[in-house]
Amino acid sequence: MEAMNRRSAIALGVTAAAVTPLFALATPARAAKQYGPTEGKEVAPGIRVVEVGTGNSDIPAYKSISIVDIVFQPGAVFPETVMDNDMVCTIAAGEFTIKKAGKEFKLKEGEMYTCAKGKTDGATNTSSVVGVHRIAILMPA
């Protein structure tokens, strides 16, 4: 390894000084806001749907994409149900057990999975906190 000369030391010091405030000010993005107990529409005991928004899709098979948050109280169970549309689901808060035809898996905050139209899907909030599924519902063209 070569010895560091004065010019390299100054360059390294200036770079570190410039970058340090960026890391100091960075905060992790929040996946979903905290919802009150009456926000959205109750769809099952302890489970509410909050509409986040809808936008047009550039994907040819889909006309639009609707974003919803499914808010689960601890222990709440959404039974296996046939999906009406293709969906991309992200666990925005909590931990869940997901059931699909013949298989079961666990997901933590930040992980995602997909649901296909005509297939079954069910979810249980297995954490001690309010859980949130952020779902992108792909609306057919």
C-alpha positions as CSV (number, residue, x, y, z in Angstrom):
1,M,0.0,0.0,0.0
2,E,1.4,3.4,-0.9
3,A,1.8,6.1,1.7
4,M,-0.8,8.9,1.5
5,N,0.6,12.2,0.4
6,R,-0.5,15.6,1.5
7,R,-2.7,16.2,-1.6
8,S,-4.6,12.9,-1.2
9,A,-5.1,13.6,2.5
10,I,-6.6,17.0,1.8
11,A,-8.9,15.6,-1.0
12,L,-10.1,12.8,1.3
13,G,-10.8,15.2,4.1
14,V,-12.7,17.6,1.8
15,T,-14.8,14.8,0.4
16,A,-15.6,13.4,3.9
17,A,-16.6,16.9,5.1
18,A,-18.9,17.4,2.1
19,V,-20.6,14.0,2.4
20,T,-21.1,13.9,6.2
21,P,-24.0,16.4,6.3
22,L,-25.8,14.3,3.7
23,F,-25.7,11.2,5.9
24,A,-26.5,13.2,9.1
25,L,-29.6,14.7,7.6
26,A,-30.9,11.5,5.9
27,T,-33.8,9.9,7.5
28,P,-35.5,6.7,6.4
29,A,-38.7,7.2,4.4
30,R,-41.9,6.2,6.1
31,A,-43.8,3.5,4.2
32,A,-47.2,4.4,5.3
33,K,-48.8,7.0,7.6
34,Q,-50.3,6.1,10.9
35,Y,-54.1,5.6,10.6
36,G,-56.7,6.4,13.1
37,P,-59.1,3.6,14.2
38,T,-62.0,5.0,12.0
39,E,-60.1,6.0,8.9
40,G,-61.1,4.2,5.7
41,K,-63.8,1.5,5.3
42,E,-64.1,-1.6,7.5
43,V,-64.1,-4.7,5.3
44,A,-63.6,-7.3,8.1
45,P,-63.2,-7.2,11.9
46,G,-60.1,-5.2,12.6
47,I,-59.4,-4.6,8.9
48,R,-59.9,-1.3,7.1
49,V,-59.2,-0.1,3.5
50,V,-57.9,3.4,3.0
51,E,-57.8,4.7,-0.6
52,V,-54.5,6.4,-1.3
53,G,-54.9,7.4,-4.9
54,T,-55.3,6.4,-8.6
55,G,-53.3,7.1,-11.6
56,N,-53.0,6.2,-15.3
57,S,-50.9,3.3,-16.4
58,D,-48.3,3.2,-19.1
59,I,-48.4,-0.6,-19.0
60,P,-50.4,-1.6,-22.1
61,A,-52.4,-4.3,-20.3
62,Y,-53.6,-1.9,-17.6
63,K,-55.7,1.3,-17.8
64,S,-54.9,2.6,-14.4
65,I,-53.3,1.7,-11.0
66,S,-55.2,2.2,-7.8
67,I,-53.2,2.4,-4.5
68,V,-54.8,1.3,-1.2
69,D,-53.6,0.7,2.3
70,I,-55.2,-2.3,4.0
71,V,-54.8,-1.6,7.8
72,F,-54.8,-4.6,10.0
73,Q,-55.1,-4.5,13.8
74,P,-52.8,-7.0,15.6
75,G,-54.0,-10.5,15.1
76,A,-56.6,-9.5,12.4
77,V,-57.2,-12.1,9.7
78,F,-58.4,-11.6,6.1
79,P,-59.5,-15.0,4.9
80,E,-58.4,-16.4,1.6
81,T,-60.3,-14.7,-1.1
82,V,-60.3,-14.8,-4.9
83,M,-58.5,-11.8,-6.3
84,D,-60.5,-9.6,-8.8
85,N,-57.3,-8.0,-10.3
86,D,-53.6,-8.4,-10.5
87,M,-51.9,-6.7,-7.6
88,V,-48.5,-5.8,-6.2
89,C,-48.5,-5.9,-2.4
90,T,-45.9,-4.3,0.0
91,I,-45.8,-4.8,3.7
92,A,-45.6,-1.2,4.9
93,A,-45.8,-2.0,8.6
94,G,-45.9,-5.1,10.8
95,E,-45.4,-8.7,10.0
96,F,-47.8,-11.0,8.2
97,T,-48.4,-14.6,7.3
98,I,-49.7,-14.9,3.7
99,K,-51.8,-17.8,2.6
100,K,-52.1,-18.7,-1.1
101,A,-53.6,-21.9,-2.6
102,G,-51.5,-24.7,-1.0
103,K,-48.7,-22.5,0.5
104,E,-48.0,-20.2,3.3
105,F,-45.1,-17.7,3.9
106,K,-44.1,-15.0,6.3
107,L,-43.3,-11.4,5.3
108,K,-41.8,-8.5,7.3
109,E,-41.9,-4.7,6.8
110,G,-40.5,-3.7,3.4
111,E,-41.0,-7.1,1.7
112,M,-43.4,-7.6,-1.1
113,Y,-45.4,-10.2,-3.1
114,T,-47.8,-10.4,-5.9
115,C,-51.4,-11.6,-6.4
116,A,-52.8,-12.8,-9.7
117,K,-56.4,-12.3,-10.8
118,G,-58.5,-15.4,-10.2
119,K,-56.0,-16.8,-7.6
120,T,-56.7,-16.9,-3.8
121,D,-54.8,-14.8,-1.2
122,G,-55.3,-14.4,2.6
123,A,-53.3,-12.5,5.2
124,T,-52.9,-12.5,9.0
125,N,-51.2,-9.7,11.0
126,T,-48.8,-11.8,13.2
127,S,-47.2,-8.7,14.8
128,S,-48.1,-6.8,17.9
129,V,-48.4,-3.5,16.0
130,V,-50.9,-2.2,13.5
131,G,-50.0,-3.7,10.1
132,V,-50.4,-2.1,6.7
133,H,-50.4,-3.7,3.3
134,R,-49.8,-1.1,0.6
135,I,-51.4,-2.5,-2.5
136,A,-51.1,-1.4,-6.1
137,I,-54.2,-2.7,-7.9
138,L,-53.7,-3.0,-11.6
139,M,-56.9,-2.1,-13.4
140,P,-57.3,-3.8,-16.8
141,A,-57.4,-1.7,-20.0
